[in-house]
Amino acid sequence: MKFFYVISLLCAGVSIFNLLGATLQDSAPKQAAAAAIAIGWAVVPYVIARSIEKLGGPREVRIAGGYPPEKARRDVGGEQDGDRREPRL
């Protein structure tokens, strides 16, 4: 995972040089295009690194109430924990 973050940092460095070069351009559209390319150099590798990190990491199931899965009440309808309730449809 750290490899992708190192690549992301290197691309951020390229982005800084690209932004410095954008200030040397003679028109606003050229400056805007160079700034957009610089943002792409910085953001795209970071997004790829984060997505690889999320895909490769351990998966965790969270319940809206914040209870651990073994203590969460499961409303499957009918009788549960000695309660007699009408089934939910």
C-alpha positions in Angstrom: 0.0 0.0 0.0 2.8 2.4 0.8 4.1 2.0 -2.7 1.0 3.7 -4.1 1.2 6.5 -1.6 4.8 7.1 -2.6 3.7 7.3 -6.3 1.0 9.7 -5.2 3.6 11.9 -3.4 5.8 11.9 -6.5 2.9 12.9 -8.7 2.1 15.7 -6.3 5.6 17.0 -6.8 5.0 16.9 -10.6 1.8 18.8 -10.0 3.7 21.6 -8.2 6.1 22.0 -11.1 3.1 22.0 -13.4 1.4 24.7 -11.4 4.6 26.8 -11.5 4.7 26.4 -15.2 1.1 27.5 -15.4 2.0 30.9 -14.1 4.3 31.4 -17.0 1.6 31.0 -19.6 0.5 34.1 -21.5 -3.3 33.6 -21.5 -6.0 32.6 -19.0 -7.3 29.6 -20.9 -3.7 28.1 -21.0 -3.3 28.8 -17.3 -6.6 27.1 -16.5 -5.7 24.1 -18.6 -2.3 23.7 -16.9 -4.0 24.1 -13.5 -6.5 21.4 -14.4 -3.7 19.0 -15.5 -1.8 19.8 -12.3 -4.9 18.9 -10.2 -5.2 15.7 -12.2 -1.6 14.8 -11.5 -2.2 15.2 -7.8 -5.7 13.8 -7.3 -5.9 10.7 -9.6 -3.0 8.8 -8.1 -4.3 9.6 -4.6 -7.8 8.3 -5.4 -6.3 5.1 -6.9 -4.2 4.6 -3.8 -7.2 5.0 -1.5 -9.4 2.7 -3.6 -6.7 0.0 -3.6 -6.4 0.4 0.2 -10.1 0.1 0.7 -10.5 -2.9 -1.6 -7.6 -4.8 0.0 -8.3 -4.1 3.6 -10.4 -6.1 6.1 -14.1 -5.8 5.6 -16.2 -4.7 8.6 -19.9 -4.9 8.9 -21.5 -2.0 10.7 -25.1 -1.9 12.0 -26.9 1.4 12.1 -27.4 1.3 15.8 -23.7 0.7 16.4 -24.1 -2.6 18.1 -21.7 -5.5 17.5 -23.2 -8.1 15.1 -23.5 -10.7 17.9 -25.6 -8.4 20.1 -27.8 -6.8 17.5 -31.4 -7.7 17.5 -32.6 -9.2 14.3 -36.2 -8.4 13.5 -37.1 -11.4 11.4 -40.7 -11.5 12.6 -42.3 -13.9 15.0 -40.9 -14.9 18.3 -37.5 -13.7 19.5 -35.9 -13.8 22.9 -39.1 -15.0 24.5 -41.2 -12.1 23.1 -44.4 -13.0 21.4 -45.0 -10.4 18.7 -47.0 -10.3 15.5 -44.8 -11.1 12.5 -43.9 -8.1 10.4 -44.5 -8.1 6.7 
